Amino acid sequence: MPPNIANPAYLASQARRLADDYETVTTKIIGEQEMEKLGMTSYLAVGRGSKNESMMSIMEYKGNPESDAKPIVLVGKGLTFDSGGISLKPGEGMDEMKYDMCGAASVFGTMKALAKLNLPINVVGILAGCENMPGSNAYRPGDILTTMSGQTVEVLNTDAEGRLVLCDALTYVERYEPECVVDVATLTGACVIALGHHISGVISNHNPLSHELVNASEQAGDRAWRLPMADEYQEQLASPFADMANIGGRPGGTITAGCFLSRFAKKYHWAHLDIAGTAWKSGKAKGSTGRPVSMLVQFLLNRSGQETEE
């Protein structure tokens, strides 16, 4: 959908409609006022330059007969348009930044498939809706943000905004005491350089979870590959003024972005899918691919003990 139609409120309306269509799904929307109360300052900073309100849409699917079963949480980056903010992107190809919500769209697609399949598990799907625009109220390079977790971030580039939205969403989901958390994001151009347009990147703090995801990706023909997350990469995020910077330079850009997110995912098993190279196609065949919905649905089928035969 074009970005003048598919804004964060549009994502929220789709999430609400899913709850209307399926009894197993309930939806709630968190707007800017509630984000303010929750201390989601980092998330709010990214959307400040836009007239479109930031909205986090939360869809809860309850299929597990055991009412206290812990949920799997899926978090999707929903930048409905990413101009880069004050660190403005080049004009050529900027129209494709309507695809910066493909992570959220994938989570929505997975939740819809889950509801149709009626799987016996609990899953929370979060669409982290936001628009990154330059404006008189926009956040700037040099700003220091206090995230919901209390950790501080020095903004070196306003175009590394997805991680600033996701970090607060990853802190928010602690309240679910999740079985595991998977975030899905068109996060880094570096992932396209590393893996091209064929394979999504995986970064995780839990070996079994990353193996599960890679196996599901092979089963579904929606391939992913794990990248390392060694401590040496964390050093690239050092800041003289804050707990961390929001970028770590060009070397290993996908990995340092994953390292950034890992600092907000210490309380649960977590994996990050970078789909910047796989979520959409350019040129004559321009359009979104729907990846990694197949992989995520296969992962949930496997988790619910209902693997499909190859």
C-alpha positions as CSV (number, residue, x, y, z in Angstrom):
1,M,0.0,0.0,0.0
2,P,1.2,3.5,-0.6
3,P,2.6,5.4,2.4
4,N,-0.1,8.1,2.3
5,I,-2.6,5.4,3.0
6,A,-0.7,2.8,5.0
7,N,0.4,4.9,8.0
8,P,0.6,3.6,11.6
9,A,-3.1,4.2,12.1
10,Y,-3.8,2.0,9.1
11,L,-1.7,-0.8,10.5
12,A,-3.7,-0.4,13.8
13,S,-7.0,-0.7,11.8
14,Q,-5.8,-3.9,10.2
15,A,-4.9,-5.3,13.6
16,R,-8.3,-4.4,15.0
17,R,-10.0,-6.1,12.0
18,L,-8.1,-9.3,12.6
19,A,-9.6,-9.4,16.2
20,D,-13.1,-8.8,14.7
21,D,-12.6,-11.7,12.3
22,Y,-11.2,-14.3,14.8
23,E,-12.5,-15.1,18.3
24,T,-9.0,-16.3,19.3
25,V,-7.5,-12.8,18.6
26,T,-7.7,-9.7,20.8
27,T,-6.1,-6.4,19.8
28,K,-5.1,-3.4,21.7
29,I,-3.4,-0.2,20.4
30,I,-0.9,1.9,22.3
31,G,-0.7,5.5,21.1
32,E,1.7,8.3,21.9
33,Q,0.1,9.3,25.2
34,E,0.4,5.8,26.6
35,M,3.9,5.4,25.2
36,E,4.8,8.6,27.1
37,K,3.5,7.1,30.4
38,L,5.5,3.9,29.7
39,G,8.7,5.8,29.1
40,M,9.1,4.7,25.5
41,T,11.1,7.9,24.7
42,S,13.3,6.2,22.1
43,Y,10.3,5.0,20.1
44,L,8.5,8.4,20.4
45,A,11.7,10.3,19.3
46,V,11.6,8.6,15.9
47,G,8.0,9.6,15.1
48,R,8.3,13.1,16.4
49,G,8.9,14.7,13.0
50,S,5.8,13.2,11.5
51,K,2.2,14.4,11.7
52,N,1.1,10.7,11.7
53,E,0.9,9.4,15.3
54,S,3.1,6.5,16.3
55,M,1.0,3.5,17.2
56,M,2.0,0.1,18.5
57,S,-0.6,-2.5,17.7
58,I,-0.7,-5.6,19.9
59,M,-2.5,-8.8,18.7
60,E,-2.8,-11.6,21.2
61,Y,-3.7,-15.1,19.9
62,K,-4.7,-17.6,22.5
63,G,-4.9,-21.2,21.2
64,N,-3.2,-23.1,24.0
65,P,-5.7,-25.0,26.2
66,E,-3.5,-24.3,29.2
67,S,-4.4,-20.7,30.1
68,D,-1.1,-19.9,31.8
69,A,1.1,-21.1,28.9
70,K,3.8,-18.6,28.0
71,P,3.4,-16.9,24.6
72,I,5.8,-16.7,21.7
73,V,6.2,-13.0,20.9
74,L,6.7,-11.7,17.3
75,V,7.7,-8.0,17.0
76,G,7.6,-6.4,13.5
77,K,9.3,-3.1,12.5
78,G,6.5,-1.0,11.1
79,L,8.2,2.1,9.6
80,T,5.4,3.0,7.2
81,F,7.7,5.5,5.6
82,D,11.4,6.1,6.3
83,S,12.8,9.3,4.9
84,G,15.9,8.9,7.0
85,G,14.8,11.9,9.1
86,I,17.3,14.7,9.4
87,S,20.0,12.2,8.1
88,L,17.9,12.3,4.9
89,K,18.2,9.4,2.4
90,P,19.1,10.1,-1.2
91,G,16.1,10.8,-3.4
92,E,16.6,8.0,-5.8
93,G,14.7,4.9,-4.7
94,M,13.3,6.7,-1.6
95,D,9.8,5.7,-2.7
96,E,10.7,2.1,-1.8
97,M,10.9,3.2,1.9
98,K,7.2,2.5,2.1
99,Y,8.5,-1.1,2.4
100,D,10.2,-0.3,5.7
101,M,7.1,-1.7,7.4
102,C,7.6,-5.2,5.8
103,G,8.6,-6.6,9.2
104,A,5.2,-5.5,10.7
105,A,3.4,-6.7,7.6
106,S,5.1,-10.2,8.0
107,V,4.0,-10.4,11.6
108,F,0.5,-9.4,10.7
109,G,0.5,-12.1,7.9
110,T,1.8,-14.7,10.3
111,M,-0.9,-13.8,12.9
112,K,-3.6,-14.2,10.2
113,A,-2.2,-17.6,9.1
114,L,-2.0,-18.6,12.8
115,A,-5.7,-17.7,13.4
116,K,-6.7,-19.6,10.2
117,L,-4.7,-22.7,11.2
118,N,-6.1,-22.5,14.8
119,L,-2.8,-23.8,16.3
120,P,-2.8,-24.8,20.0
121,I,-0.2,-22.2,21.1
122,N,-0.2,-18.7,22.5
123,V,1.4,-16.0,20.3
124,V,1.6,-12.2,20.7
125,G,2.2,-10.2,17.5
126,I,3.3,-6.6,17.7
127,L,3.3,-4.1,14.9
128,A,5.7,-1.3,15.9
129,G,4.1,1.4,13.7
130,C,5.9,4.7,13.2
131,E,6.9,7.2,10.4
132,N,10.4,8.8,10.3
133,M,10.2,12.3,8.8
134,P,12.3,15.5,9.0
135,G,10.5,18.3,10.7
136,S,10.9,21.1,13.2
137,N,10.2,18.7,16.0
138,A,12.3,15.8,14.5
139,Y,15.0,14.2,16.6
140,R,18.6,15.0,15.5
141,P,22.1,13.6,15.3
142,G,23.7,14.3,18.6
143,D,20.5,13.8,20.7
144,I,20.7,11.5,23.6
145,L,17.6,9.3,24.3
146,T,16.7,7.5,27.4
147,T,15.1,4.2,26.4
148,M,12.2,2.5,28.2
149,S,14.9,0.1,29.7
150,G,16.7,3.1,31.2
151,Q,19.7,2.7,29.0
152,T,20.8,5.8,27.1
153,V,21.6,6.1,23.4
154,E,23.5,8.7,21.5
155,V,21.9,9.3,18.1
156,L,24.7,9.5,15.4
157,N,22.4,8.9,12.5
158,T,18.6,9.4,12.4
159,D,18.3,6.8,9.6
160,A,19.3,4.1,12.1
161,E,15.8,4.5,13.5
162,G,14.3,1.0,13.3
163,R,16.5,-0.2,16.3
164,L,15.3,2.8,18.3
165,V,11.7,1.8,17.8
166,L,12.4,-1.9,18.3
167,C,14.4,-1.5,21.5
168,D,11.5,0.0,23.4
169,A,9.1,-2.7,21.9
170,L,11.6,-5.4,23.1
171,T,11.5,-3.9,26.6
172,Y,7.7,-3.7,26.6
173,V,7.3,-7.4,25.8
174,E,9.1,-8.4,29.0
175,R,5.7,-8.2,30.7
176,Y,4.5,-11.3,28.8
177,E,7.3,-13.5,30.3
178,P,7.7,-14.9,26.8
179,E,8.7,-18.4,25.8
180,C,10.8,-16.6,23.2
181,V,10.8,-13.4,21.2
182,V,11.5,-13.0,17.4
183,D,11.8,-9.5,15.9
184,V,11.5,-9.0,12.2
185,A,12.8,-5.9,10.5
186,T,14.1,-4.4,7.2
187,L,16.9,-3.2,9.4
188,T,20.2,-2.7,7.5
189,G,21.3,-2.1,4.0
190,A,24.4,-4.0,5.2
191,C,22.4,-7.2,5.2
192,V,21.8,-6.8,1.5
193,I,25.6,-6.5,1.0
194,A,26.2,-9.6,3.2
195,L,23.5,-12.0,1.9
196,G,22.1,-10.3,-1.2
197,H,18.4,-10.6,-2.0
198,H,18.1,-14.4,-1.5
199,I,18.6,-15.1,2.2
200,S,17.4,-13.3,5.4
201,G,19.9,-12.8,8.2
202,V,19.4,-14.3,11.7
203,I,21.1,-13.0,14.9
204,S,20.2,-14.6,18.3
205,N,21.3,-14.9,21.9
206,H,20.0,-18.5,22.0
207,N,21.5,-21.3,19.9
208,P,18.5,-23.7,19.9
209,L,16.1,-20.8,18.8
210,S,18.3,-19.8,15.9
211,H,18.6,-23.5,14.8
212,E,14.8,-23.8,15.0
213,L,14.4,-20.7,12.8
214,V,17.0,-21.7,10.2
215,N,15.5,-25.2,10.0
216,A,12.0,-23.8,9.6
217,S,13.4,-21.5,6.8
218,E,14.8,-24.6,5.0
219,Q,11.6,-26.5,5.4
220,A,9.5,-23.5,4.0
221,G,12.0,-22.7,1.2
222,D,12.2,-19.2,2.7
223,R,15.8,-19.3,3.6
224,A,17.7,-17.6,6.4
225,W,21.3,-17.8,7.6
226,R,22.7,-17.1,11.0
227,L,25.3,-14.4,11.5
228,P,27.6,-14.2,14.6
229,M,27.1,-11.9,17.5
230,A,30.6,-11.9,19.2
231,D,31.5,-9.5,22.0
232,E,34.1,-7.8,19.8
233,Y,31.3,-6.3,17.7
234,Q,29.6,-4.7,20.8
235,E,32.7,-2.4,21.1
236,Q,31.8,-0.6,17.9
237,L,28.7,0.8,19.6
238,A,30.7,2.6,22.3
239,S,29.8,6.3,23.0
240,P,31.6,8.8,25.1
241,F,28.3,10.4,26.3
242,A,25.8,7.5,26.5
243,D,25.5,3.8,27.2
244,M,25.7,3.2,23.4
245,A,25.6,4.9,20.0
246,N,22.8,4.0,17.6
247,I,25.3,3.0,14.8
248,G,28.6,1.1,14.9
249,G,30.2,2.2,11.6
250,R,30.2,0.4,8.2
251,P,32.0,-2.9,9.2
252,G,29.6,-5.6,10.1
253,G,26.6,-3.3,10.1
254,T,24.0,-6.0,10.3
255,I,25.8,-7.6,13.2
256,T,26.3,-4.3,15.2
257,A,22.6,-3.6,14.7
258,G,21.8,-7.0,16.2
259,C,24.2,-6.3,19.0
260,F,22.3,-3.1,19.7
261,L,19.0,-4.9,20.0
262,S,20.5,-7.7,22.1
263,R,21.1,-5.2,24.9
264,F,17.3,-4.9,25.2
265,A,16.6,-8.7,25.0
266,K,18.6,-10.0,27.9
267,K,15.6,-11.3,29.9
268,Y,14.4,-13.9,27.4
269,H,15.5,-16.1,24.4
270,W,15.6,-13.8,21.4
271,A,16.2,-13.9,17.7
272,H,16.3,-11.0,15.2
273,L,15.5,-11.5,11.5
274,D,17.0,-8.9,9.1
275,I,14.8,-9.0,6.0
276,A,16.2,-5.9,4.3
277,G,17.3,-7.9,1.3
278,T,14.4,-10.3,1.0
279,A,11.2,-8.4,1.9
280,W,10.7,-6.7,-1.5
281,K,11.9,-6.6,-5.1
282,S,12.9,-3.5,-7.1
283,G,12.8,-2.7,-10.8
284,K,10.1,-4.0,-13.1
285,A,8.9,-6.7,-10.6
286,K,8.7,-4.0,-7.8
287,G,6.6,-5.2,-4.9
288,S,6.8,-7.0,-1.6
289,T,7.6,-10.7,-1.4
290,G,5.7,-11.6,1.7
291,R,8.9,-13.0,3.2
292,P,9.4,-14.3,5.9
293,V,5.8,-15.2,6.6
294,S,6.3,-18.8,5.3
295,M,9.3,-19.3,7.6
296,L,7.5,-17.9,10.7
297,V,4.4,-20.0,10.1
298,Q,6.6,-23.1,9.7
299,F,8.4,-22.2,12.9
300,L,5.0,-21.9,14.7
301,L,3.7,-25.2,13.2
302,N,6.9,-26.9,14.5
303,R,6.5,-25.3,17.9
304,S,2.9,-26.5,18.1
305,G,3.9,-30.1,17.2
306,Q,2.1,-29.9,13.9
307,E,5.0,-30.1,11.4
308,T,3.9,-30.4,7.8
309,E,5.4,-33.2,5.7
310,E,8.0,-31.9,3.2
